Amino acid sequence: MTTEQMKKNYRAGYLGLIGQPNAGKSSLLNFLISEKVSIVTNKPQTTRRRVMGLHSTDGGQIVFVDAPGLIKSTSGLNSFLQKEAEEVIQSSDALVAVLSIDESDAVRNEEIIELVTRSKKPWIGVITKTDISDKGHRVLILKDMIELKGAKALQISNTNADDTERQALLLEMMRILPQADQPLFDTELYTTESMRNLAEEIIREKCFEILNFEIPYQLAVQTRKFDEEAKPCPKLFIDILVARDSHKPIVVGKSGANIKKIGEESRKEIQKMMGVDKVYLELNVVVKDNWYENKTTMKELKYVTKSE
C-alpha cells in the first residue's frame, strides 16, 4: 500500500466504552492498549470519570474513552457519574457496548444495546467474562441480541485473552471510526492522563481493594503537592477524603495498619508507573462532611462534566 493510499484509509476518532457497572470496561481498555490507565477492582462503580487510552498504528488512532457504568441518579456523585457516561455517548464518534455474561439481570444488558442503538452511531458489541464456564450459554444469547440490531458481536475472556484476540478486536474497532487526515493525539502517548491523575487513581484503587463495607464509595483522593523533580526522589503528598468522622479510623486501621498497607501497595505501583526506583508518598486522611454532595468540593475533585 502506498503512502497516499494509507493516508486515504487513515481512521481516527473517539470510541466510547459503554456498559453497566462492573461489566469489564476498564479491564478491556487496559488489555487493548497493553498499559494500565484505568483502575480495576471487583467492586462496581469503580470508574468515576472518563479516562482516555490511545492505540496508534500507521493506519489510524483509536482514542478509547472509558465511561463510568450507567446508573440512574439525580443528585451528588451518582448524578455526576450518570452525566459523565451520557456525555461520553454524545461526544464519541463510535461506541462499544460492553456486555458481561455475569450480569445478574439480563434486562440491564438489553438497556445498553438499546442505548447504543438509539445513539445512531456506529457500534459493536463486546461480550466479556466469557471464561465463566457455568454461564457460557449466555454468550450466544448476547451475540444474537447484538446481531439483531445489525452490529458485529465479538467476545473476550478476561483471564485467557491473548494478543491474537487483542489484534482482532482492535481491527474491528478501527473499522467503525471515521476517516481522518491525521491522529488526534501524539502517537507516542498511550493516555492523555497526567502522572498526578494516574497516581491518585492508583491510591483510590488500593483503597477499594483494602477497605471493606461501603467506605470506598464515600472516599476520594486529592493531591496536595506533586513534585516530580524533587531530589533524591519524587515527593507526593496526597489526601484521602472521607465523608464522616466515623470513617477515618476505618481507613487508618488498627495501629495504622490499613493506611500503611494502602501506602505500601500504592507506592510500588506508582514507582512502576513513573519509571523510578523510589517515590516518597505521604498519605493523610481528611474528613470533609458529605463531600459528594458539596458542589465546591466536587469541582475541586474534577467531578464535574464538561458541560457544567
C-alpha positions as CSV (number, residue, x, y, z in Angstrom):
1,M,0.0,0.0,0.0
2,T,1.4,3.4,-1.0
3,T,1.7,6.3,1.4
4,E,-1.1,8.1,-0.5
5,Q,-3.4,5.0,-0.1
6,M,-2.5,4.8,3.6
7,K,-3.5,8.5,4.1
8,K,-6.7,7.9,2.3
9,N,-7.6,4.9,4.5
10,Y,-6.4,6.5,7.8
11,R,-9.0,6.5,10.6
12,A,-9.1,8.3,13.9
13,G,-11.7,9.1,16.5
14,Y,-13.2,8.7,19.9
15,L,-14.5,5.3,20.8
16,G,-16.7,5.2,23.9
17,L,-16.8,2.1,26.1
18,I,-20.4,1.9,27.4
19,G,-21.7,-0.7,29.9
20,Q,-23.2,-1.4,33.2
21,P,-21.1,-1.1,36.4
22,N,-18.6,-4.0,36.6
23,A,-19.1,-5.1,33.0
24,G,-15.3,-5.1,32.5
25,K,-14.9,-1.8,30.6
26,S,-11.7,-0.8,32.4
27,S,-10.1,-4.3,32.1
28,L,-10.9,-4.2,28.4
29,L,-9.3,-0.8,28.0
30,N,-6.1,-1.8,29.8
31,F,-5.9,-5.0,27.7
32,L,-6.4,-3.2,24.4
33,I,-3.7,-0.7,24.9
34,S,-1.4,-3.0,26.8
35,E,-1.0,-0.5,29.6
36,K,-2.8,0.3,32.9
37,V,-4.6,3.6,32.6
38,S,-8.0,2.7,34.2
39,I,-8.2,1.2,37.7
40,V,-9.8,-2.1,38.1
41,T,-11.5,-3.7,41.2
42,N,-14.1,-6.3,41.8
43,K,-16.5,-3.7,43.1
44,P,-18.9,-1.9,40.7
45,Q,-18.8,1.8,40.1
46,T,-15.0,2.0,40.5
47,T,-14.6,4.3,37.4
48,R,-15.7,7.8,38.3
49,R,-14.8,9.9,35.4
50,R,-13.9,9.3,31.8
51,V,-10.4,8.0,31.2
52,M,-8.7,8.0,27.8
53,G,-6.4,5.4,26.4
54,L,-4.7,5.7,23.0
55,H,-3.9,3.0,20.4
56,S,-1.9,4.3,17.4
57,T,-0.8,2.5,14.2
58,D,0.2,3.6,10.7
59,G,-3.5,3.0,9.7
60,G,-5.2,5.1,12.4
61,Q,-5.6,6.1,16.0
62,I,-8.3,4.8,18.4
63,V,-9.0,7.2,21.4
64,F,-10.7,4.9,23.8
65,V,-12.9,6.6,26.4
66,D,-13.7,4.5,29.5
67,A,-17.0,5.8,30.8
68,P,-18.5,5.3,34.3
69,G,-21.0,2.4,34.5
70,L,-24.6,3.6,33.7
71,I,-26.6,4.4,36.8
72,K,-29.7,6.5,37.4
73,S,-29.5,9.3,39.9
74,T,-30.4,13.0,40.2
75,S,-28.0,14.2,42.9
76,G,-24.5,14.2,44.2
77,L,-21.7,12.0,43.0
78,N,-24.0,9.5,41.4
79,S,-25.6,12.2,39.3
80,F,-22.2,13.2,38.0
81,L,-21.4,9.5,37.1
82,Q,-24.6,9.4,35.1
83,K,-24.0,12.6,33.3
84,E,-20.4,11.7,32.6
85,A,-21.5,8.4,30.9
86,E,-24.1,10.3,28.9
87,E,-21.6,12.8,27.7
88,V,-19.2,10.1,26.6
89,I,-22.0,8.7,24.4
90,Q,-22.8,12.1,22.9
91,S,-19.2,13.1,22.2
92,S,-17.9,9.8,20.8
93,D,-17.6,9.0,17.1
94,A,-18.4,5.4,17.7
95,L,-19.3,3.1,20.6
96,V,-18.5,-0.3,22.1
97,A,-21.3,-1.9,24.1
98,V,-19.5,-3.9,26.8
99,L,-21.8,-6.7,27.9
100,S,-20.8,-9.1,30.7
101,I,-22.2,-12.7,30.8
102,D,-22.0,-12.3,34.6
103,E,-24.7,-9.6,34.6
104,S,-27.3,-10.7,37.2
105,D,-30.2,-9.0,35.3
106,A,-30.5,-9.7,31.6
107,V,-32.5,-6.5,31.2
108,R,-29.5,-4.4,32.1
109,N,-27.6,-5.7,29.1
110,E,-30.6,-5.1,26.9
111,E,-30.6,-1.5,28.1
112,I,-27.1,-1.0,26.9
113,I,-27.8,-2.4,23.5
114,E,-30.9,-0.2,23.1
115,L,-28.9,2.8,24.3
116,V,-26.1,2.5,21.8
117,T,-28.6,1.7,19.0
118,R,-30.6,4.8,19.7
119,S,-27.4,6.9,19.5
120,K,-27.4,6.3,15.7
121,K,-23.6,6.0,15.9
122,P,-21.5,3.1,14.6
123,W,-21.1,0.5,17.3
124,I,-20.0,-3.1,18.0
125,G,-20.7,-5.3,21.0
126,V,-18.0,-7.0,23.1
127,I,-19.1,-9.8,25.3
128,T,-16.9,-10.0,28.4
129,K,-16.0,-12.6,31.1
130,T,-16.6,-15.5,28.7
131,D,-14.3,-17.7,30.8
132,I,-17.1,-18.1,33.4
133,S,-18.0,-21.6,32.3
134,D,-21.3,-22.1,34.1
135,K,-22.7,-19.0,32.2
136,G,-21.3,-19.8,28.8
137,H,-24.7,-20.3,27.3
138,R,-25.3,-16.5,27.7
139,V,-22.7,-15.8,25.0
140,L,-24.9,-17.0,22.2
141,I,-27.9,-15.1,23.7
142,L,-26.0,-11.8,23.8
143,K,-24.5,-12.5,20.3
144,D,-28.0,-12.9,18.9
145,M,-29.2,-9.7,20.6
146,I,-26.3,-7.7,19.2
147,E,-26.6,-9.0,15.7
148,L,-30.4,-8.5,15.6
149,K,-29.6,-4.8,15.9
150,G,-27.2,-5.0,12.9
151,A,-24.0,-4.8,14.8
152,K,-21.0,-7.1,15.0
153,A,-20.6,-9.2,18.1
154,L,-17.1,-10.0,19.5
155,Q,-16.1,-11.7,22.7
156,I,-13.3,-11.9,25.1
157,S,-12.2,-13.9,28.1
158,N,-10.9,-11.6,30.9
159,T,-8.3,-14.1,32.1
160,N,-7.2,-16.1,29.0
161,A,-7.2,-13.4,26.2
162,D,-4.1,-13.3,24.0
163,D,-2.6,-10.9,21.5
164,T,-4.4,-12.6,18.6
165,E,-7.7,-11.7,20.3
166,R,-6.5,-8.3,21.0
167,Q,-5.5,-7.5,17.4
168,A,-8.8,-8.9,16.2
169,L,-10.7,-6.6,18.5
170,L,-8.6,-3.6,17.6
171,L,-9.1,-4.2,13.9
172,E,-12.9,-4.3,14.2
173,M,-12.9,-1.2,16.4
174,M,-10.7,0.8,13.9
175,R,-13.1,0.0,11.1
176,I,-16.1,1.8,12.7
177,L,-14.1,5.0,13.2
178,P,-14.4,7.9,10.7
179,Q,-11.7,8.6,8.1
180,A,-9.3,11.3,9.2
181,D,-6.3,13.3,7.9
182,Q,-4.2,12.8,11.0
183,P,-4.1,11.4,14.5
184,L,-5.9,13.3,17.3
185,F,-3.0,13.0,19.8
186,D,0.7,12.4,19.8
187,T,1.2,8.8,18.6
188,E,3.8,8.1,21.2
189,L,1.3,8.5,24.0
190,Y,-0.8,5.7,25.5
191,T,-3.0,8.0,27.6
192,T,-3.9,11.7,28.0
193,E,-3.9,11.3,31.8
194,S,-1.3,13.1,33.8
195,M,1.1,11.3,36.2
196,R,-0.7,13.1,39.0
197,N,-4.1,11.8,38.0
198,L,-2.8,8.3,37.5
199,A,-1.2,8.3,40.9
200,E,-4.5,9.5,42.5
201,E,-6.4,6.7,40.8
202,I,-3.9,4.1,41.9
203,I,-4.3,5.1,45.5
204,R,-8.1,5.0,45.1
205,E,-7.9,1.6,43.6
206,K,-5.9,0.4,46.7
207,C,-8.5,1.8,49.0
208,F,-11.2,-0.2,47.1
209,E,-9.1,-3.3,47.4
210,I,-8.1,-3.0,51.1
211,L,-11.1,-1.4,52.7
212,N,-14.4,-3.2,53.4
213,F,-18.0,-2.1,53.7
214,E,-19.1,0.9,51.7
215,I,-16.2,3.2,52.7
216,P,-14.6,3.3,49.2
217,Y,-17.8,4.7,47.7
218,Q,-17.7,7.7,50.1
219,L,-14.0,8.2,49.6
220,A,-12.0,10.4,47.3
221,V,-8.3,11.2,46.6
222,Q,-6.9,14.7,46.3
223,T,-3.3,15.8,45.7
224,R,-1.8,18.5,48.0
225,K,1.6,18.5,46.3
226,F,3.1,16.5,43.5
227,D,6.8,17.2,42.9
228,E,8.3,15.0,40.2
229,E,11.5,17.0,40.2
230,A,12.3,16.6,43.9
231,K,15.6,15.1,45.0
232,P,16.6,12.4,45.7
233,C,13.2,11.1,44.5
234,P,9.7,12.4,43.5
235,K,7.6,13.5,46.5
236,L,3.9,13.1,46.6
237,F,1.6,14.5,49.4
238,I,-1.9,13.1,48.9
239,D,-5.1,13.3,51.0
240,I,-7.7,10.6,51.2
241,L,-11.0,12.3,51.8
242,V,-13.8,10.6,53.8
243,A,-17.3,11.8,54.3
244,R,-17.8,11.1,58.0
245,D,-15.7,11.3,61.2
246,S,-16.5,7.6,61.8
247,H,-14.8,6.6,58.5
248,K,-11.4,8.0,59.4
249,P,-10.4,5.3,61.9
250,I,-11.6,2.6,59.5
251,V,-9.3,4.0,56.7
252,V,-6.4,4.4,59.1
253,G,-7.0,0.9,60.7
254,K,-5.8,-0.5,63.9
255,S,-2.4,0.9,64.8
256,G,-2.3,2.5,61.3
257,A,-2.4,-1.0,59.5
258,N,-4.8,0.0,56.7
259,I,-3.2,3.3,55.7
260,K,0.2,1.7,55.9
261,K,-0.9,-1.1,53.5
262,I,-2.6,1.4,51.1
263,G,0.6,3.4,51.1
264,E,3.0,0.5,50.5
265,E,0.9,-1.0,47.7
266,S,0.3,2.4,46.1
267,R,4.0,3.3,46.2
268,K,5.1,0.2,44.4
269,E,2.7,0.8,41.5
270,I,3.3,4.5,41.3
271,Q,7.1,3.8,41.1
272,K,6.5,1.4,38.3
273,M,4.2,3.8,36.5
274,M,6.7,6.7,36.8
275,G,9.6,4.5,35.9
276,V,11.6,5.3,39.0
277,D,13.2,3.3,41.8
278,K,11.8,5.3,44.7
279,V,8.9,7.6,45.5
280,Y,8.2,9.4,48.7
281,L,4.5,9.1,49.3
282,E,2.7,10.8,52.3
283,L,-0.9,9.9,52.8
284,N,-3.2,11.9,55.1
285,V,-6.8,11.0,55.9
286,V,-9.1,14.1,55.9
287,V,-12.7,14.4,56.9
288,K,-15.0,16.5,54.6
289,D,-18.5,16.0,55.7
290,N,-20.6,14.6,52.8
291,W,-18.1,15.8,50.3
292,Y,-20.0,14.0,47.5
293,E,-23.0,16.4,47.9
294,N,-20.9,19.6,48.1
295,K,-20.6,21.3,44.7
296,T,-17.4,23.1,45.6
297,T,-15.6,20.0,46.7
298,M,-16.9,18.1,43.7
299,K,-15.5,20.8,41.4
300,E,-12.1,20.7,43.2
301,L,-12.0,16.9,42.7
302,K,-12.9,17.4,39.0
303,Y,-16.2,15.5,39.4
304,V,-18.0,17.9,37.1
305,T,-18.9,17.2,33.5
306,K,-17.5,19.3,30.6
307,S,-20.9,20.9,30.1
308,E,-21.1,22.2,33.7
